[in-house]
Amino acid sequence: MRALKADAILAICVIAGALLYLWSDLHLPTNRIGDPLGPKAFPALVAGGLILSGLLLFLEIRKKRRAMTAGEAPAHAAAPVNRHQLIILGGMVAWTAIYYAVFEQLGYLLATPVFLFALLSYFHRGRHVVNVFIAIGFAGVVYALFSLLLGVPLPRGPLGF
């Protein structure tokens, strides 16, 4: 039952985050020339996918609850919540919140590699050179794709590009 409660909280957080993301997307400026949607279509699709994922998780929770009330044994026993895992999850949430808070000031090309490098350094310990290349490479490819190829403006920060 504890796992179902955690799943419900996750589903609520995913849907709430997606709705906030969709609300932010609706406030993006619309170009008067060219594509009437402008940069709004892709974020709206992502938000829609997240909302659908949250709703599917609710359906799965409902199915599990019905099975539990019918007396069926769960297919797999829920693992006990590990305090270390909760600390890691909390740290990741805090680190992501810091990333979002400084994203505009630092710009995409500074904030994103630092964010990714820190996560990679924790989950891929001891591989600092590889982590640097992955963080910078990913940020560079995404920057080139969105900013240069698709014309999506990303925060510039002090670098100016």
ZAMARGU-4260 file (C-alpha; in steps of 0.2 Angstrom, whole numbers, plus 5000, padded with zeros to 4 digits):
<rodrens>
0) 5000/5000/5000 | 5015/5011/5004 | 5021/5009/4986 | 5004/5014/4979 | 5004/5030/4989
5) 5022/5034/4983 | 5016/5031/4965 | 5001/5042/4967 | 5012/5056/4974 | 5023/5054/4959
10) 5008/5055/4947 | 5002/5070/4955 | 5019/5079/4954 | 5021/5074/4936 | 5004/5081/4931
15) 5006/5097/4941 | 5023/5099/4934 | 5017/5096/4916 | 5002/5109/4919 | 5015/5122/4925
20) 5026/5118/4910 | 5011/5120/4898 | 5005/5136/4907 | 5023/5143/4904 | 5022/5137/4886
25) 5006/5147/4883 | 5015/5163/4889 | 5029/5161/4876 | 5029/5175/4863 | 5020/5171/4846
30) 5029/5177/4830 | 5018/5187/4818 | 5028/5181/4803 | 5030/5162/4799 | 5024/5148/4809
35) 5009/5154/4820 | 5014/5141/4834 | 5032/5147/4834 | 5041/5139/4848 | 5026/5133/4857
40) 5022/5116/4848 | 5037/5105/4855 | 5034/5110/4873 | 5016/5107/4872 | 5019/5090/4865
45) 5031/5086/4880 | 5018/5093/4892 | 5004/5082/4884 | 5015/5067/4885 | 5019/5070/4904
50) 5001/5072/4908 | 4997/5056/4898 | 5010/5047/4908 | 5003/5054/4925 | 4986/5048/4920
55) 4992/5031/4915 | 5001/5029/4931 | 4984/5033/4940 | 4976/5019/4930 | 4990/5007/4935
60) 4988/5012/4953 | 4969/5009/4952 | 4972/4992/4944 | 4984/4987/4958 | 4972/4993/4972
65) 4958/4982/4964 | 4970/4967/4964 | 4974/4970/4982 | 4956/4972/4988 | 4952/4956/4978
70) 4965/4947/4989 | 4977/4944/4975 | 4995/4943/4979 | 5005/4957/4972 | 5016/4952/4957
75) 5031/4959/4965 | 5034/4964/4983 | 5038/4983/4985 | 5055/4986/4991 | 5057/4995/5007
80) 5061/5014/5005 | 5079/5016/5008 | 5084/5032/5017 | 5100/5034/5006 | 5089/5034/4990
85) 5078/5047/4997 | 5093/5058/5001 | 5099/5056/4983 | 5082/5060/4976 | 5081/5075/4987
90) 5098/5081/4981 | 5093/5078/4963 | 5077/5088/4965 | 5087/5102/4974 | 5101/5102/4961
95) 5088/5103/4947 | 5079/5118/4956 | 5096/5127/4957 | 5098/5124/4939 | 5081/5131/4935
100) 5085/5146/4946 | 5101/5151/4938 | 5097/5145/4920 | 5092/5163/4914 | 5107/5172/4922
105) 5120/5159/4917 | 5113/5155/4900 | 5111/5138/4893 | 5129/5135/4888 | 5136/5138/4905
110) 5122/5131/4916 | 5118/5115/4907 | 5136/5108/4906 | 5138/5111/4925 | 5122/5104/4929
115) 5125/5088/4919 | 5143/5086/4925 | 5138/5086/4943 | 5125/5073/4940 | 5137/5063/4929
120) 5150/5064/4942 | 5139/5056/4955 | 5132/5043/4945 | 5147/5039/4934 | 5161/5041/4948
125) 5179/5042/4944 | 5176/5046/4925 | 5179/5064/4926 | 5186/5066/4908 | 5172/5056/4901
130) 5159/5066/4911 | 5166/5083/4905 | 5165/5077/4887 | 5147/5071/4889 | 5141/5086/4898
135) 5149/5098/4886 | 5145/5088/4871 | 5127/5085/4875 | 5125/5104/4879 | 5133/5109/4863
140) 5123/5097/4852 | 5107/5102/4860 | 5112/5121/4858 | 5116/5118/4840 | 5100/5109/4836
145) 5088/5121/4845 | 5097/5138/4843 | 5106/5136/4827 | 5096/5124/4817 | 5078/5127/4824
150) 5080/5145/4828 | 5074/5142/4846 | 5081/5156/4857 | 5090/5149/4872 | 5096/5160/4887
155) 5113/5168/4882 | 5120/5173/4899 | 5136/5181/4901 | 5144/5172/4886 | 5132/5182/4874
160) 5128/5167/4863
</rodrens>
